[in-house]
């Protein structure tokens, strides 16, 4: 894994930066797809974790959550409004728009339901990070913000690559995976206003350019 900031690590993935998983102190943030379990567990070998937190309950972020929490004996945390999707059989698929692409993800990427030990809400702390509710891409998506060095982990509020082509660059998440694009855009404006020095995305390489982030968000339609 690669260190990005103090106690913030990006786990290896293939292709690099396609589906990101982070270790923040002793908390694992997101868990890729169901196929990511063995890779993630290899990288965590020798480390003691206290919890596993999700930015949001989508197949490419919760796929290995049940397996990892079960093997490591750690609790699962996620945004309050995403708890039903994470705990209910078929909840992840039901939270997505109908269509072949989401059916494909449900079949190959989605992990089993898992009980949520802590429903994250605005202002709560996860280690040194504060929870910021940032809905739109999912009802309960949250971001994690550390003001001391302006590090932001924002899930899929924005992507820093084109998820179809793999080409790096700032994008809104695809609408097929985003039930409320307008609300997600509001979340993006709120997070960009923090002027983060380091932005860690669910998809795409880290960004260390607050002006570039602000300019992109400013160009989004109202």
C-alpha positions as CSV (number, residue, x, y, z in Angstrom):
1,X,0.0,0.0,0.0
2,X,1.1,3.6,-0.6
3,X,1.1,6.3,2.0
4,X,-0.7,9.5,0.9
5,X,-0.7,11.5,4.2
6,X,-0.1,10.8,7.9
7,X,-1.9,7.6,8.7
8,X,-3.7,7.5,5.3
9,X,-2.8,4.7,2.9
10,X,-4.1,3.7,-0.5
11,X,-4.2,-0.1,-1.0
12,X,-2.9,-1.6,-4.3
13,X,-5.5,-2.4,-6.9
14,X,-5.6,-3.5,-10.6
15,X,-5.9,-1.5,-12.7
16,X,-4.3,1.1,-10.4
17,X,-6.8,3.7,-9.0
18,X,-9.8,2.0,-10.7
19,X,-11.5,0.9,-7.4
20,X,-9.8,2.4,-4.4
21,X,-9.6,1.2,-0.8
22,X,-8.0,3.2,2.0
23,X,-6.6,2.5,5.4
24,X,-7.0,5.4,7.7
25,X,-5.3,4.8,11.1
26,X,-6.8,1.4,12.1
27,X,-10.1,1.8,10.0
28,X,-10.5,0.3,6.6
29,X,-12.4,2.6,4.2
30,X,-14.4,0.8,1.5
31,X,-13.8,-2.8,0.3
32,X,-14.0,-2.9,-3.5
33,X,-15.9,-5.7,-5.1
34,X,-16.5,-9.2,-4.0
35,X,-13.4,-10.2,-6.0
36,X,-11.2,-7.9,-3.9
37,X,-11.3,-9.9,-0.7
38,X,-8.0,-11.9,-1.0
39,X,-6.1,-8.9,-2.3
40,X,-7.3,-6.6,0.5
41,X,-6.7,-9.3,3.2
42,X,-3.1,-9.8,1.9
43,X,-2.4,-6.1,2.3
44,X,-3.8,-6.0,5.8
45,X,-1.8,-8.9,7.0
46,X,0.0,-8.0,10.3
47,X,-2.2,-5.0,11.0
48,X,-4.8,-4.7,13.7
49,X,-8.0,-3.0,12.6
50,X,-10.7,-1.6,14.8
51,X,-13.5,-1.1,12.2
52,X,-14.5,-1.0,8.6
53,X,-16.3,2.0,7.3
54,X,-18.1,2.6,3.9
55,X,-18.4,5.8,2.0
56,X,-21.5,4.3,0.5
57,X,-23.2,0.9,0.0
58,X,-22.6,0.2,-3.7
59,X,-21.2,-3.1,-5.1
60,X,-17.7,-1.7,-5.9
61,X,-17.4,-0.4,-2.3
62,X,-19.1,-3.0,-0.1
63,X,-18.3,-6.2,-2.2
64,X,-15.8,-7.6,0.3
65,X,-17.2,-6.0,3.4
66,X,-19.0,-9.0,4.9
67,X,-16.0,-11.3,4.3
68,X,-13.5,-8.8,5.8
69,X,-15.6,-7.9,8.8
70,X,-16.2,-11.6,9.5
71,X,-12.6,-12.7,9.1
72,X,-11.2,-9.9,11.2
73,X,-14.0,-9.7,13.7
74,X,-14.5,-6.0,13.3
75,X,-17.7,-3.9,13.1
76,X,-19.1,-2.4,10.0
77,X,-20.0,1.3,9.8
78,X,-21.9,3.2,7.1
79,X,-24.0,6.3,6.5
80,X,-27.4,6.1,8.3
81,X,-29.5,6.2,5.1
82,X,-27.4,3.3,3.5
83,X,-28.0,0.9,6.4
84,X,-31.1,-0.7,4.9
85,X,-29.3,-1.4,1.6
86,X,-26.3,-2.9,3.5
87,X,-28.3,-5.1,5.9
88,X,-31.2,-6.3,3.7
89,X,-30.9,-9.2,1.2
90,X,-31.2,-7.7,-2.2
91,X,-30.9,-4.2,-0.7
92,X,-27.9,-3.1,-2.8
93,X,-29.6,-4.1,-6.1
94,X,-32.9,-2.5,-5.1
95,X,-31.1,0.8,-4.4
96,X,-29.9,0.9,-8.0
97,X,-31.7,1.9,-11.2
98,X,-32.9,-1.0,-13.3
99,X,-30.8,-2.0,-16.2
100,X,-28.4,-4.6,-17.5
101,X,-25.3,-2.9,-16.0
102,X,-26.6,-2.9,-12.5
103,X,-27.8,-6.5,-12.9
104,X,-24.3,-7.5,-13.9
105,X,-22.8,-5.8,-10.9
106,X,-25.4,-7.4,-8.6
107,X,-24.4,-10.8,-9.9
108,X,-20.6,-10.5,-9.9
109,X,-19.6,-7.6,-7.6
110,X,-22.2,-7.3,-4.8
111,X,-21.3,-8.7,-1.4
112,X,-23.7,-10.4,1.1
113,X,-25.6,-8.3,3.5
114,X,-23.9,-7.5,6.8
115,X,-25.2,-6.0,10.1
116,X,-24.2,-2.3,10.6
117,X,-22.8,-1.7,14.0
118,X,-22.7,2.1,13.7
119,X,-24.8,4.3,11.5
120,X,-22.6,7.3,10.7
121,X,-24.1,10.8,10.9
122,X,-22.9,14.3,10.2
123,X,-20.3,15.5,12.6
124,X,-19.3,12.2,14.2
125,X,-15.7,11.2,14.3
126,X,-13.9,8.3,12.7
127,X,-10.4,8.4,14.1
128,X,-9.1,11.9,13.3
129,X,-11.7,12.4,10.5
130,X,-15.1,14.0,10.8
131,X,-18.1,12.5,9.0
132,X,-19.8,14.8,6.4
133,X,-23.1,13.6,5.0
134,X,-22.8,13.9,1.2
135,X,-25.9,12.2,-0.4
136,X,-26.9,11.9,-4.0
137,X,-24.8,9.1,-5.4
138,X,-26.4,7.0,-2.7
139,X,-28.9,8.2,0.0
140,X,-26.4,7.6,2.8
141,X,-23.0,8.4,1.2
142,X,-20.6,10.1,3.6
143,X,-17.2,11.7,3.2
144,X,-14.4,11.8,5.8
145,X,-12.6,15.2,6.4
146,X,-9.5,15.9,8.5
147,X,-9.2,19.7,8.8
148,X,-5.7,19.7,10.4
149,X,-4.1,18.8,7.0
150,X,-7.2,19.2,4.8
151,X,-7.4,15.6,3.7
152,X,-10.8,14.6,2.2
153,X,-12.0,11.1,1.4
154,X,-15.1,11.6,-0.7
155,X,-16.2,8.3,-2.1
156,X,-18.0,8.8,-5.4
157,X,-19.3,12.3,-5.0
158,X,-16.8,12.9,-7.8
159,X,-14.6,10.5,-9.8
160,X,-11.0,11.4,-10.9
161,X,-11.2,9.1,-13.9
162,X,-13.7,8.2,-16.6
163,X,-15.1,5.0,-15.3
164,X,-15.8,3.8,-18.8
165,X,-12.4,4.5,-20.4
166,X,-10.1,4.6,-17.4
167,X,-8.7,7.9,-18.5
168,X,-7.8,10.2,-15.5
169,X,-9.8,13.4,-15.1
170,X,-12.5,14.9,-13.0
171,X,-16.1,13.6,-13.7
172,X,-19.4,13.4,-11.9
173,X,-20.4,9.8,-11.2
174,X,-22.4,8.2,-14.0
175,X,-26.1,8.9,-13.6
176,X,-27.0,5.2,-14.0
177,X,-25.4,4.7,-10.6
178,X,-26.6,8.0,-9.1
179,X,-30.3,8.1,-8.0
180,X,-30.2,11.9,-7.3
181,X,-27.7,13.7,-9.5
182,X,-28.8,17.2,-8.4
183,X,-28.3,16.4,-4.7
184,X,-25.0,14.8,-5.5
185,X,-23.9,18.0,-7.2
186,X,-24.9,20.0,-4.1
187,X,-22.6,17.6,-2.1
188,X,-19.8,18.2,-4.6
189,X,-20.1,22.0,-4.1
190,X,-20.1,21.7,-0.4
191,X,-17.0,19.5,-0.3
192,X,-15.1,21.6,-2.9
193,X,-15.7,24.7,-0.7
194,X,-13.5,23.1,2.0
195,X,-10.5,23.6,-0.4
196,X,-9.0,20.2,0.4
197,X,-5.2,19.8,0.0
198,X,-5.6,16.1,-0.8
199,X,-8.7,14.5,-2.3
200,X,-9.0,10.7,-2.2
201,X,-11.6,9.3,-4.6
202,X,-13.4,6.0,-4.9
203,X,-12.3,6.0,-8.5
204,X,-9.2,7.7,-9.8
205,X,-5.8,8.9,-8.5
206,X,-5.5,11.3,-5.6
207,X,-5.7,15.0,-6.3
208,X,-3.6,17.7,-4.7
209,X,-5.0,20.7,-6.4
210,X,-7.8,22.6,-4.7
211,X,-8.1,25.1,-7.5
212,X,-8.7,22.4,-10.1
213,X,-11.4,20.8,-7.9
214,X,-13.1,24.2,-7.3
215,X,-12.9,25.1,-11.0
216,X,-14.5,21.8,-12.0
217,X,-17.3,22.1,-9.5
218,X,-17.9,25.8,-10.4
219,X,-18.5,24.7,-14.0
220,X,-21.3,22.3,-13.1
221,X,-24.8,23.5,-14.0
222,X,-26.9,24.8,-11.1
